[in-house]
């Protein structure tokens, strides 16, 4: 499967999914994308102390926090970014995932969950360097697509 075909397949899954499946998929995916090992290589000075605290709170409370709570934490994170357009890849992945999930909770737009799915695929691709003409050629990419499909069609 080519990368553009994978994107189209994921979009079809998002469009066809029920609300329960969307919520489960979104929560499971954002949880995967904000995991601690993605922050292992981040220099401490990329964020202020308050931004690190807000990020820790967001990661800890992701399953219970509402949109307003997450948005307030994201504002603190954003205000505490010290890097100039050159954030660590892992930190960028975590912040972007939090933003998509928060916006989904605020606006209930499926497009935000599509973006989360694509970020999940990109994260696996970053680890295994998938071939864009045969994106599912690696077991890791096949497993990630299967996870997405399973959660959206449960």
N, C-alpha and C positions, 0 to 999 in steps of 0.2 A: 504494500500500500504506500503510495506517495504521501508526502507530508500534507499537501493540500487536500487529498482525499480523507486523511485522518481528521483534519480540521472540520471538513464537511460532515463526516460521520458523527463527530462529537456534537456539532451543532444540531444535527437531527435528533440525537439522543436527548439533548437539553430541551428542545422544542416539544418532544413527545412525552417527556417525563411528567409525572404527577407532582403535586406540591410536597407530599411527604418524601418522595424520592429526591426531589431537588434539595430540600432542607438537609436530609441525611447526607447526600453527596457533598453539599457545600460545607457542612460542618466537618465531615471526615477529611475533605481535601484541604481546607484551611488549616486544620490541625496538623496534617502532614507537612504543609508548607511553612509552618512557623516553628518547627522542631528545633531544638537547641543545637544540634550539630551543624546547622547552617550558619550559626553565629560563632563557631569555634575559631575562625580565622579573622574575625573582625577586630580591628584595633579599637581599644577602649575610647580613644579620643575622637572617634567618628561621631559620637553623640555626647550630649551633656549628661550629667548624672541624672537629672530629672527625666530626660528622654529615655535613658536606660531603665529607670524605674517604671516609667509608663509602658515601655515595651514588655518588661517582665510582667506587669499587671495584665496587660492585654493577652499575653501568652498563657498565663495562669487561668484567666477568667473567660477564655474564648467560648467555652461551652455554656456559660451562664450569663454572660454580659449581654445587655441589649444594645441596640444601635447607638443610642445616645451616650452610653458609657464608653463604647468602643470609639466613637467619634471624638469624645473628649480626650481619650488616651492618644489617638492618632494626631490630634492637634498638638499635644505636648511633644510627641515624637518628632513631628515635622518642625516645630519651633526649635528643637534641640539638635537638629542635624548640623554638624560642623563641617562636613566634607563639601567641597564645591563640585557638584555633578559627577563625583567619582566614588560613589558608595561601593563598599564591598559587595560582591555578587550575592552572597548569602543574606546580608542585611537587606539588600534591595528586594530579594525574593520574599522575605518575611514581611516587610512593610507593604509591598504591593499586594500580597495575599490578604493581609489585614484590611487594606483599603477596599479590595473587591468584595470581601465578605461583609464589611460594614455597609458599603453602598447597597449591596443586595438586601440587607436587613432594613435599610432605610427606604428603599424604593421598590423592592420586590421585582427587580428586573432580571430576567433570565440571562441576559447578556453578561452580567457580572459573574454568574456561575460558569458561563462559557469561558470567560477570561481566566477564572480559577483553574478550569480544566486544562487550558493551554499552558498556564504557568506550571502545572504539575507535569505535563508532558515535557516542557522545556527543562525543568529541573532534572528529570531522568536523562534527557538528551545531553545535558551539561555533564552528567556523570559518565555516560557511555558513548557519546558522539555517534548518534544514529545516522544512518545513510538516508538522506532526504528522499531518495527514489524508492527506498524500501525501509521505511521508518520502523516497521515492526520486525525487522530482521534480528534484533537482539532480544533475548529473553526478558530483559528489564523493561523495554518499551512494550513488548507484548503484554507483560504482566500489568503495567500501568493502564494500558487501554482496556484490558479485561476488568480491572478494578473500577474504572470509570463506567464502563458499560454495565457491570453488575449492579453498582449503586443506583444508576439512573433507570434501570429496568426492573428493579426488585419488586 
